[in-house]
């Protein structure tokens, strides 16, 4: 139908895809034209259907949502993609936007926000959930962790001691101690456990 927003839904949970289809069925200007369960399928379905708006989960088997966004946008620069996720951390939001997403919504708020977000992104605007916008604003002025610090933080979250981290990464214990100190300072954490919890909440690392 002319003027209808054609939508591709990508998520490995069939109940969520069914819920989205049911929600959008009441919108006369929207139509779900295809579904995919993995990032790899998403790329294939996009090529076949060329949807106006794609709704993309982040955590999926075979190929992640971020990888799928990058692949689709690399082949189709005008593709308009909205991330649907359970993660509100600012680092995840930034990664998604850098990959080429136009929107970032939490699955818990889809009933309230999805329809308006689809229309906004279809017209070329951005659509961020209030939680995602707040997370970005809250940490806008904080220092980013370096890749080396992120590697150390990931090992901290796995319970490794400074000595074990040094052995794993081929560093001196003093170097690891210095990086841990920087990590705690940048994250505003009092100890290693709190640093790991903050990192997971912000999407810096995944457990």
Number of C-alpha atoms within 10 A of each C-alpha: 9 5 8 13 19 19 24 23 26 29 24 18 13 13 10 14 20 13 13 18 18 12 14 18 13 10 12 11 14 21 18 20 16 18 22 21 19 23 28 19 16 27 22 14 19 21 13 10 13 18 21 21 23 29 26 30 27 24 18 19 13 12 16 16 27 24 17 24 28 18 18 24 18 13 11 13 11 12 20 25 28 27 26 25 21 14 21 22 22 23 22 23 25 16 14 23 19 13 19 22 26 25 26 31 27 19 16 11 14 18 13 9 17 24 15 13 22 26 16 15 20 19 11 12 13 18 23 18 18 15 17 23 16 15 18 19 11 11 15 11 8 10 11 15 16 12 9 11 18 18 14 23 25 19 18 19 19 11 14 15 14 21 14 16 22 18 13 12 13 10 14 13 16 12 12 23 16 11 20 21 15 15 25 17 14 14 19 13 17 10 13 18 13 15 22 26 15 17 23 18 17 21 19 19 18 11 10
